[in-house]
């Protein structure tokens, strides 16, 4: 028995390190604060989205009995959306320019090891988190096609980084660990997917450097997720996938979904990056010269698309996606294309917003379109819808493992584990032939250019 650890000596040494326990309590307390902040963000965002749909229902020009709910005249939302988009971009540019975008590239930029601590606060801070919450909620209030899940990465990282001022010098916990924990905790709490948050931290945020205090970081992620569960219940985001078995007649339709999702997600990623960096065309020149007018024009485009689709393209797309998975969606045949365009215009406008949930909505509709094209029943369409979700998200983000885990947890899709995993890997591979990873490219646009020859010298 001499080779066994001395339990009492180890316990005594552990308890003797008082500052270690104090530091752990601080980190876990901030994890709870992160979870509560995400819960508040979720409630505010959902209230903003519901208000927009109530406003749309009051629109006297909204024709409910014509195909696709098309507006017969200039309705309230055709004014509301561009005006509010104009105001949000003005606010963002004047008071919180580093809150623009989805939030994930900002955190990736703040995680660069050669970035001074004072530079980190430009992208990640409590102040920036509060601006992000307000701006994204405002975008949902305007009826833009954006989500809140990606922005919770920046929000969570900002809350957790604030813990650094309360840690002892001997803690060994630096800003990198705190931001990774906060960002992943935000994803875990937003989607109710603790495992997805952990995988996101490993795949998307900590590739270049390991996490120094992995057990504490994972504990913080799980704790933030538990806070969200206590508020909203331990339920799958989109319910439980009604799939009993997969038959061979789904093989070719499934492969078609994979290819289309890979190509569509790659194109979407390329458009987002090109819009952010600017191209030598009249639209990008107009955006540079008159950003507020351009934002209003994008808002007007989103409003028109919303009128054509009966409001289905507004917001993150949660309700249409859930309806598709439950087999009772009534969407126009052009929904996939119009949701794609509305999401792109919303991002191009400059209003902060995420693309996780909107990508899932586009992918779900894509899978449903393939099912209709191949003549499958409503029940057989459900697996293709799930494949479209994971395929488009994996292709757009080029983070296949995160996409697979998140979608599997969101739909309780354990019966399709291998199919979802294969779809994520194949669609991401197709996307890589078209474009580089979207979030990495957006991050590079935020960082100052490196001096010439730095790559060669290794500096």
KEVEX-85270 format. One line per field, with one value per residue (C-alpha): residue number from 1; residue in three letters; x negated, y, z. Coordinates in Angstrom, 1 decimal, padded with zeros to 4 digits. Example, Ala and Ser with C-alpha at 12.3 -4.5 7.8 and 13.67 -1.06 7.14 Angstrom:
<recs>
i c(1; 2)
aa c(ALA; SER)
x c(-012.3; -013.7)
y c(-004.5; -001.1)
z c(007.8; 007.1)
</recs>
This chain:
<recs>
i c(1; 2; 3; 4; 5; 6; 7; 8; 9; 10; 11; 12; 13; 14; 15; 16; 17; 18; 19; 20; 21; 22; 23; 24; 25; 26; 27; 28; 29; 30; 31; 32; 33; 34; 35; 36; 37; 38; 39; 40; 41; 42; 43; 44; 45; 46; 47; 48; 49; 50; 51; 52; 53; 54; 55; 56; 57; 58; 59; 60; 61; 62; 63; 64; 65; 66; 67; 68; 69; 70; 71; 72; 73; 74; 75; 76; 77; 78; 79; 80; 81; 82; 83; 84; 85; 86; 87; 88; 89; 90; 91; 92; 93; 94; 95; 96; 97; 98; 99; 100; 101; 102; 103; 104; 105; 106; 107; 108; 109; 110; 111; 112; 113; 114; 115; 116; 117; 118; 119; 120; 121; 122; 123; 124; 125; 126; 127; 128; 129; 130; 131; 132; 133; 134; 135; 136; 137; 138; 139; 140; 141; 142; 143; 144; 145; 146; 147; 148; 149; 150; 151; 152; 153; 154; 155; 156; 157; 158; 159; 160; 161; 162; 163; 164; 165; 166; 167; 168; 169; 170; 171; 172; 173; 174; 175; 176; 177; 178; 179; 180; 181; 182; 183; 184; 185; 186; 187; 188; 189; 190; 191; 192; 193; 194; 195; 196; 197; 198; 199; 200; 201; 202; 203; 204; 205; 206; 207; 208; 209; 210; 211; 212; 213; 214; 215; 216; 217; 218; 219; 220; 221; 222; 223; 224; 225; 226; 227; 228; 229; 230; 231; 232; 233; 234; 235; 236; 237; 238; 239; 240; 241; 242; 243; 244; 245; 246; 247; 248; 249; 250; 251; 252; 253; 254; 255; 256; 257; 258; 259; 260; 261; 262; 263; 264; 265; 266; 267; 268; 269; 270; 271; 272; 273; 274; 275; 276; 277; 278; 279; 280; 281; 282; 283; 284; 285; 286; 287; 288; 289; 290; 291; 292; 293; 294; 295; 296; 297; 298; 299; 300; 301; 302; 303; 304; 305; 306; 307; 308; 309; 310; 311; 312; 313; 314; 315; 316; 317; 318; 319; 320; 321; 322; 323; 324; 325; 326; 327; 328; 329; 330; 331; 332; 333; 334; 335; 336; 337; 338; 339; 340; 341; 342; 343; 344; 345; 346; 347; 348; 349; 350; 351; 352; 353; 354; 355; 356; 357; 358; 359; 360; 361; 362; 363; 364; 365; 366; 367; 368; 369; 370; 371; 372; 373; 374; 375; 376; 377; 378; 379; 380; 381; 382; 383; 384; 385; 386; 387; 388; 389; 390; 391; 392; 393; 394; 395; 396; 397; 398; 399; 400; 401; 402; 403; 404; 405; 406; 407; 408; 409; 410; 411; 412; 413; 414; 415; 416; 417; 418; 419; 420; 421; 422; 423; 424; 425; 426; 427; 428; 429; 430; 431; 432; 433; 434; 435; 436; 437; 438; 439; 440; 441; 442; 443; 444; 445; 446; 447; 448; 449; 450; 451; 452; 453; 454; 455; 456; 457; 458; 459)
aa c(UNK; UNK; UNK; UNK; UNK; UNK; UNK; UNK; UNK; UNK; UNK; UNK; UNK; UNK; UNK; UNK; UNK; UNK; UNK; UNK; UNK; UNK; UNK; UNK; UNK; UNK; UNK; UNK; UNK; UNK; UNK; UNK; UNK; UNK; UNK; UNK; UNK; UNK; UNK; UNK; UNK; UNK; UNK; UNK; UNK; UNK; UNK; UNK; UNK; UNK; UNK; UNK; UNK; UNK; UNK; UNK; UNK; UNK; UNK; UNK; UNK; UNK; UNK; UNK; UNK; UNK; UNK; UNK; UNK; UNK; UNK; UNK; UNK; UNK; UNK; UNK; UNK; UNK; UNK; UNK; UNK; UNK; UNK; UNK; UNK; UNK; UNK; UNK; UNK; UNK; UNK; UNK; UNK; UNK; UNK; UNK; UNK; UNK; UNK; UNK; UNK; UNK; UNK; UNK; UNK; UNK; UNK; UNK; UNK; UNK; UNK; UNK; UNK; UNK; UNK; UNK; UNK; UNK; UNK; UNK; UNK; UNK; UNK; UNK; UNK; UNK; UNK; UNK; UNK; UNK; UNK; UNK; UNK; UNK; UNK; UNK; UNK; UNK; UNK; UNK; UNK; UNK; UNK; UNK; UNK; UNK; UNK; UNK; UNK; UNK; UNK; UNK; UNK; UNK; UNK; UNK; UNK; UNK; UNK; UNK; UNK; UNK; UNK; UNK; UNK; UNK; UNK; UNK; UNK; UNK; UNK; UNK; UNK; UNK; UNK; UNK; UNK; UNK; UNK; UNK; UNK; UNK; UNK; UNK; UNK; UNK; UNK; UNK; UNK; UNK; UNK; UNK; UNK; UNK; UNK; UNK; UNK; UNK; UNK; UNK; UNK; UNK; UNK; UNK; UNK; UNK; UNK; UNK; UNK; UNK; UNK; UNK; UNK; UNK; UNK; UNK; UNK; UNK; UNK; UNK; UNK; UNK; UNK; UNK; UNK; UNK; UNK; UNK; UNK; UNK; UNK; UNK; UNK; UNK; UNK; UNK; UNK; UNK; UNK; UNK; UNK; UNK; UNK; UNK; UNK; UNK; UNK; UNK; UNK; UNK; UNK; UNK; UNK; UNK; UNK; UNK; UNK; UNK; UNK; UNK; UNK; UNK; UNK; UNK; UNK; UNK; UNK; UNK; UNK; UNK; UNK; UNK; UNK; UNK; UNK; UNK; UNK; UNK; UNK; UNK; UNK; UNK; UNK; UNK; UNK; UNK; UNK; UNK; UNK; UNK; UNK; UNK; UNK; UNK; UNK; UNK; UNK; UNK; UNK; UNK; UNK; UNK; UNK; UNK; UNK; UNK; UNK; UNK; UNK; UNK; UNK; UNK; UNK; UNK; UNK; UNK; UNK; UNK; UNK; UNK; UNK; UNK; UNK; UNK; UNK; UNK; UNK; UNK; UNK; UNK; UNK; UNK; UNK; UNK; UNK; UNK; UNK; UNK; UNK; UNK; UNK; UNK; UNK; UNK; UNK; UNK; UNK; UNK; UNK; UNK; UNK; UNK; UNK; UNK; UNK; UNK; UNK; UNK; UNK; UNK; UNK; UNK; UNK; UNK; UNK; UNK; UNK; UNK; UNK; UNK; UNK; UNK; UNK; UNK; UNK; UNK; UNK; UNK; UNK; UNK; UNK; UNK; UNK; UNK; UNK; UNK; UNK; UNK; UNK; UNK; UNK; UNK; UNK; UNK; UNK; UNK; UNK; UNK; UNK; UNK; UNK; UNK; UNK; UNK; UNK; UNK; UNK; UNK; UNK; UNK; UNK; UNK; UNK; UNK; UNK; UNK; UNK; UNK; UNK; UNK; UNK; UNK; UNK; UNK; UNK; UNK; UNK; UNK; UNK; UNK; UNK; UNK; UNK; UNK; UNK; UNK; UNK; UNK; UNK; UNK; UNK; UNK; UNK; UNK; UNK; UNK; UNK; UNK; UNK; UNK; UNK; UNK; UNK; UNK; UNK; UNK; UNK; UNK; UNK)
x c(000.0; -003.1; -002.7; 000.8; 001.1; 001.2; 004.8; 004.5; 001.3; 002.7; 005.9; 003.9; 001.8; 004.9; 006.6; 003.4; 003.5; 006.1; 005.6; 006.2; 009.6; 010.4; 009.4; 011.5; 014.5; 014.0; 013.9; 017.0; 018.8; 018.2; 019.3; 022.6; 022.7; 022.0; 024.9; 027.2; 026.1; 026.8; 030.2; 031.0; 029.7; 031.9; 035.0; 034.4; 033.7; 036.8; 038.9; 037.5; 038.2; 041.8; 042.4; 041.4; 043.8; 046.6; 045.8; 046.0; 049.4; 050.7; 049.5; 052.7; 051.1; 050.1; 052.2; 052.8; 054.7; 052.5; 049.6; 046.6; 048.3; 047.1; 047.7; 050.1; 048.6; 045.9; 046.5; 045.2; 042.2; 041.0; 040.3; 039.5; 036.7; 034.6; 035.0; 034.0; 031.1; 029.9; 030.1; 028.3; 025.4; 025.0; 025.0; 022.5; 020.1; 020.2; 020.2; 019.1; 017.3; 015.6; 019.0; 019.7; 019.9; 020.9; 018.6; 016.6; 013.9; 013.5; 012.8; 010.4; 008.5; 008.4; 006.9; 003.8; 000.9; -001.1; 001.8; 001.3; 003.9; 005.1; 005.8; 007.9; 010.5; 011.3; 013.1; 013.7; 015.0; 018.1; 018.9; 018.6; 020.8; 023.5; 023.4; 023.5; 026.6; 028.4; 027.4; 028.2; 031.6; 032.2; 031.4; 034.0; 036.4; 035.8; 036.7; 033.2; 032.1; 029.6; 029.1; 028.0; 025.9; 022.7; 022.7; 023.0; 019.4; 018.2; 020.6; 019.5; 015.8; 016.3; 018.0; 015.4; 012.4; 013.6; 012.7; 009.0; 008.9; 010.0; 007.5; 004.4; 001.0; 000.3; 003.4; 001.7; 005.1; 004.6; 006.9; 006.6; 008.1; 010.9; 011.9; 012.0; 014.1; 016.5; 016.9; 017.6; 019.9; 021.8; 022.3; 023.2; 025.8; 027.2; 027.9; 028.3; 025.4; 022.7; 020.8; 021.0; 019.5; 016.6; 015.9; 016.2; 013.5; 011.2; 011.8; 012.4; 010.6; 007.6; 006.0; 002.7; 002.3; 003.6; 005.8; 003.7; 006.5; 008.7; 010.6; 011.5; 012.4; 014.7; 016.3; 017.0; 018.6; 020.8; 021.8; 022.9; 024.9; 026.6; 027.7; 029.4; 031.0; 032.3; 033.9; 035.3; 035.4; 033.4; 034.9; 033.4; 033.3; 035.4; 037.1; 036.5; 035.7; 038.4; 036.2; 036.6; 034.4; 032.6; 033.3; 031.1; 033.5; 032.2; 028.6; 028.6; 030.9; 028.6; 025.5; 027.2; 027.9; 024.2; 023.0; 025.5; 024.9; 021.1; 021.3; 024.0; 022.1; 018.9; 020.5; 022.1; 018.8; 017.1; 019.8; 019.6; 015.8; 015.9; 018.5; 016.5; 013.2; 014.8; 014.6; 013.9; 017.6; 020.1; 021.9; 018.8; 017.8; 021.2; 020.9; 017.6; 018.7; 022.2; 022.4; 025.6; 027.5; 026.2; 027.4; 030.9; 030.9; 029.9; 032.7; 035.1; 034.1; 034.5; 038.0; 039.1; 037.9; 039.8; 043.0; 042.6; 042.2; 044.8; 042.2; 040.6; 037.1; 037.1; 035.1; 032.9; 035.3; 036.1; 039.8; 039.5; 036.7; 038.6; 041.7; 039.7; 038.3; 041.8; 043.1; 045.7; 043.9; 045.7; 042.9; 042.6; 040.6; 038.1; 037.5; 034.0; 032.7; 034.4; 033.3; 029.8; 030.0; 031.7; 028.9; 026.2; 027.8; 028.3; 024.6; 023.5; 025.6; 023.2; 025.6; 024.0; 025.6; 024.8; 025.0; 025.2; 029.0; 029.6; 027.2; 029.2; 032.4; 031.0; 029.6; 032.9; 034.8; 032.2; 032.7; 036.5; 036.1; 034.1; 036.8; 039.5; 037.4; 036.8; 040.4; 039.8; 042.5; 042.7; 041.4; 038.4; 037.7; 036.8; 033.4; 032.5; 033.5; 031.1; 028.3; 028.9; 028.6; 025.3; 023.9; 024.6; 023.3; 020.2; 019.6; 020.2; 018.0; 015.6; 015.7; 017.3; 016.9; 018.5; 021.3; 022.0; 022.0; 024.2; 026.8; 026.9; 027.6; 030.1; 032.2; 031.4; 030.2; 028.3; 030.0; 028.1; 024.7; 022.7; 024.7; 024.5; 020.7; 020.1; 022.2; 020.3; 016.9; 017.8; 019.6; 016.8; 014.3; 016.3; 016.4; 012.6; 012.2; 014.1; 012.9; 010.9; 012.5; 014.8; 014.1; 010.4; 010.6; 012.8; 010.3; 007.4; 009.3; 009.5; 005.8; 003.2; 001.1; -002.2; -005.4; -006.8; -009.1; -007.7; -006.6; -010.1; -011.9; -009.4; -008.8)
y c(000.0; 002.3; 003.2; 004.8; 008.5; 009.8; 011.0; 013.0; 014.7; 015.7; 017.0; 019.0; 020.5; 021.4; 023.1; 025.0; 026.9; 029.4; 031.8; 028.9; 028.3; 032.0; 032.3; 029.3; 030.8; 034.0; 032.2; 030.1; 033.1; 034.9; 031.8; 032.1; 035.8; 034.8; 032.4; 034.9; 037.5; 035.1; 034.3; 038.0; 038.5; 035.6; 037.0; 040.5; 039.2; 037.0; 039.9; 042.2; 039.6; 039.1; 042.8; 043.0; 040.2; 042.0; 045.2; 043.3; 041.9; 045.4; 046.4; 047.6; 047.0; 043.4; 041.1; 037.8; 036.1; 036.4; 034.0; 034.2; 037.0; 039.5; 043.2; 045.1; 048.4; 050.2; 048.7; 049.7; 047.3; 048.7; 051.9; 050.5; 048.1; 050.5; 053.4; 051.2; 049.7; 053.2; 054.1; 050.9; 051.4; 055.0; 053.9; 051.1; 053.3; 056.2; 054.4; 050.8; 050.2; 047.0; 045.5; 045.2; 041.7; 038.3; 038.4; 035.3; 037.0; 039.7; 037.1; 035.3; 038.6; 039.3; 035.8; 036.6; 036.1; 039.1; 041.4; 043.8; 043.6; 047.1; 046.2; 043.2; 045.5; 047.0; 043.8; 042.1; 043.9; 044.3; 047.6; 045.9; 043.1; 045.5; 047.3; 043.9; 042.8; 046.1; 046.2; 042.6; 043.0; 046.1; 044.2; 041.6; 044.4; 045.7; 042.3; 041.7; 038.1; 037.7; 035.5; 036.0; 032.8; 034.0; 037.3; 035.5; 034.4; 038.1; 038.8; 035.8; 036.5; 040.1; 039.1; 036.4; 038.6; 041.0; 038.4; 039.0; 042.0; 039.9; 037.1; 036.8; 037.2; 033.5; 032.2; 031.4; 032.1; 034.6; 036.5; 033.8; 031.1; 033.5; 034.5; 030.9; 029.9; 032.9; 032.4; 028.7; 029.3; 031.7; 029.1; 026.4; 028.7; 030.1; 026.8; 024.7; 022.6; 022.2; 019.7; 021.9; 024.8; 022.7; 021.4; 025.0; 026.1; 023.3; 023.5; 027.2; 029.1; 027.2; 025.7; 027.6; 027.2; 024.8; 025.8; 026.2; 025.4; 023.1; 021.5; 025.0; 026.3; 023.3; 023.7; 027.3; 026.3; 023.6; 025.9; 028.7; 026.0; 024.9; 028.4; 028.5; 025.1; 026.3; 029.2; 027.6; 023.9; 020.9; 020.8; 020.4; 023.6; 022.2; 019.4; 015.7; 014.5; 012.0; 009.6; 005.9; 004.4; 005.5; 003.6; 003.3; 005.3; 008.4; 007.8; 009.8; 012.6; 012.8; 013.1; 015.8; 017.7; 017.3; 018.7; 021.6; 022.5; 022.5; 024.7; 027.0; 027.4; 028.0; 030.7; 032.3; 032.4; 034.0; 036.6; 037.6; 038.0; 039.9; 042.2; 042.9; 043.6; 045.6; 045.0; 047.4; 047.8; 050.6; 049.0; 048.8; 052.3; 053.5; 051.7; 053.3; 056.8; 056.6; 053.8; 054.9; 055.3; 051.9; 050.3; 051.8; 050.3; 046.9; 047.2; 048.1; 045.0; 042.8; 044.3; 043.7; 040.0; 039.8; 041.0; 038.5; 035.6; 036.6; 037.5; 034.0; 035.4; 037.8; 037.0; 034.0; 031.5; 029.5; 029.0; 028.0; 025.5; 023.9; 023.7; 021.9; 019.4; 018.8; 018.3; 021.0; 024.0; 026.1; 028.0; 029.6; 027.6; 030.5; 030.6; 029.1; 031.6; 034.6; 033.7; 033.4; 036.9; 038.4; 037.1; 038.4; 041.8; 042.0; 041.2; 043.7; 046.5; 046.7; 045.8; 043.3; 039.9; 036.2; 033.7; 030.4; 030.2; 031.7; 029.1; 026.4; 027.8; 028.0; 024.5; 023.1; 024.6; 023.3; 019.8; 020.2; 021.4; 018.3; 016.1; 017.9; 017.6; 013.9; 013.1; 012.0; 011.9; 014.4; 011.7; 010.9; 014.6; 015.0; 013.3; 015.4; 018.6; 017.7; 016.9; 020.3; 022.0; 020.5; 020.6; 024.3; 025.3; 023.2; 024.6; 028.2; 028.1; 025.3; 024.0; 020.5; 019.0; 022.0; 022.0; 018.3; 018.4; 021.5; 020.2; 016.7; 018.3; 020.8; 018.1; 015.2; 013.4; 010.5; 008.2; 010.0; 010.4; 008.9; 010.6; 014.0; 013.6; 012.5; 015.3; 017.9; 016.6; 016.3; 019.7; 021.4; 019.8; 021.0; 024.5; 024.5; 024.1; 027.4; 029.6; 029.9; 029.7; 032.6; 033.6; 033.4; 035.6; 038.1; 038.1; 039.0; 042.0; 043.3; 042.9; 045.5; 044.3; 042.7; 044.4; 043.2; 040.3; 039.3; 035.9; 035.2; 036.2; 034.5; 037.7)
z c(000.0; 000.2; -003.4; -002.9; -002.4; 001.1; 001.3; 004.5; 003.5; 000.1; 001.8; 004.3; 001.5; -000.5; 002.4; 003.3; 000.0; 001.1; -001.8; -004.3; -002.9; -002.8; -006.5; -007.4; -005.6; -007.5; -010.9; -010.1; -008.8; -012.1; -014.0; -012.2; -013.1; -016.7; -016.7; -015.2; -017.8; -020.6; -019.1; -019.0; -022.5; -023.7; -022.1; -023.4; -027.0; -027.0; -025.7; -028.5; -031.2; -029.8; -029.9; -033.5; -034.4; -032.4; -034.3; -037.6; -036.6; -036.0; -039.5; -041.3; -044.7; -043.9; -046.1; -044.2; -047.0; -050.0; -050.9; -048.6; -046.6; -049.1; -048.2; -050.4; -049.6; -047.5; -044.0; -040.7; -040.7; -044.1; -042.2; -038.8; -039.9; -041.9; -039.4; -036.4; -038.4; -039.1; -035.4; -034.3; -036.7; -035.6; -031.9; -032.6; -034.6; -032.1; -028.8; -029.3; -032.6; -031.3; -030.6; -034.3; -035.8; -034.3; -031.3; -032.0; -034.1; -031.4; -028.7; -031.1; -031.6; -027.9; -027.3; -029.3; -027.0; -028.2; -027.5; -024.5; -021.7; -022.4; -026.0; -025.0; -023.3; -026.7; -027.7; -024.4; -021.3; -019.2; -020.9; -024.3; -023.2; -022.1; -025.5; -027.3; -025.4; -026.2; -029.8; -030.6; -028.9; -030.9; -034.1; -033.2; -032.3; -035.9; -037.4; -038.8; -039.5; -036.7; -033.7; -030.1; -029.6; -031.3; -029.4; -026.1; -026.7; -026.5; -023.7; -021.6; -022.2; -021.1; -017.9; -017.0; -017.8; -015.2; -012.6; -013.2; -011.0; -008.0; -008.4; -006.3; -008.1; -007.2; -008.9; -012.3; -013.9; -016.7; -019.0; -021.7; -019.4; -018.2; -021.7; -023.0; -020.0; -020.4; -024.2; -023.9; -020.9; -023.0; -025.8; -023.2; -021.5; -024.8; -026.5; -023.3; -024.5; -021.9; -024.0; -027.0; -025.0; -023.9; -027.4; -028.8; -026.3; -027.5; -031.2; -031.9; -029.2; -027.7; -030.8; -030.4; -026.7; -024.1; -021.2; -018.1; -015.6; -017.7; -014.8; -013.4; -016.9; -017.5; -014.1; -015.0; -018.3; -016.7; -013.9; -016.3; -018.2; -015.0; -014.3; -017.7; -017.1; -013.8; -015.5; -018.7; -017.8; -019.0; -022.4; -025.8; -027.8; -030.6; -028.8; -029.5; -033.0; -034.1; -035.9; -035.2; -037.9; -041.1; -044.3; -047.4; -049.5; -047.6; -048.8; -052.0; -050.7; -047.7; -049.9; -051.9; -048.6; -047.7; -051.0; -051.1; -047.4; -048.0; -051.1; -049.6; -046.3; -048.1; -050.2; -047.2; -045.4; -048.4; -048.8; -045.1; -045.2; -048.6; -047.2; -044.1; -045.9; -048.7; -052.5; -055.3; -056.3; -056.0; -053.0; -050.9; -051.9; -050.9; -047.6; -046.9; -047.8; -046.3; -043.7; -042.1; -045.4; -046.5; -043.2; -043.8; -047.3; -046.0; -043.4; -046.1; -048.1; -045.0; -044.5; -048.0; -047.8; -044.5; -046.2; -049.0; -046.5; -044.1; -041.5; -041.5; -042.3; -039.3; -036.2; -035.6; -037.3; -034.2; -034.9; -038.6; -037.7; -034.9; -037.1; -039.8; -037.3; -036.0; -039.6; -039.7; -041.3; -043.9; -045.5; -049.0; -051.5; -051.7; -047.9; -048.0; -050.5; -048.9; -045.4; -046.8; -048.4; -045.3; -043.0; -045.3; -045.6; -041.8; -041.3; -044.1; -042.5; -039.6; -036.8; -034.4; -034.6; -034.6; -037.4; -035.5; -035.2; -038.7; -040.2; -038.5; -040.0; -043.5; -043.2; -041.9; -044.8; -047.3; -046.0; -046.3; -049.9; -050.8; -049.2; -051.2; -054.4; -054.0; -053.0; -049.5; -046.8; -044.0; -041.6; -043.9; -044.3; -040.6; -040.8; -043.9; -042.0; -039.2; -041.7; -043.3; -040.0; -039.0; -042.6; -043.2; -039.7; -040.1; -043.6; -042.6; -039.5; -040.6; -037.0; -037.7; -034.2; -032.5; -035.1; -034.7; -030.9; -030.7; -033.2; -031.6; -028.1; -029.5; -031.2; -028.8; -032.0; -030.5; -033.0; -035.8; -034.2; -037.0; -039.7; -038.1; -037.6; -041.1; -042.5; -040.5; -041.6; -045.3; -045.5; -043.8; -046.2; -049.2; -047.7; -047.3; -051.0; -051.5; -048.7; -045.5; -042.1; -041.7; -038.1; -038.6; -041.6; -039.8; -036.9; -039.2; -040.5; -036.9; -036.0; -037.1; -040.1; -039.1; -040.2; -043.6; -043.2; -039.7; -041.0; -042.4; -039.2; -036.9; -035.0)
</recs>
